[in-house]
């Protein structure tokens, strides 16, 4: 994944659910649309690094935990 920085999409979804967050709530936290987050979690789109960083921060994990890079 070039732009996705090796994002572990399914792991992001698992972390979100474990944190009790809906897609809409997490998307709002990081400033993206819920549909975009759904596409990220399903692996259908590669997010920018800034979005990956925002995801990690909002989920309370390191960048390394949600990427393969």
Helices and strands as residue ranges (DSSP letters): H 9-18, H 23-30, H 34-41, H 49-59, H 63-66
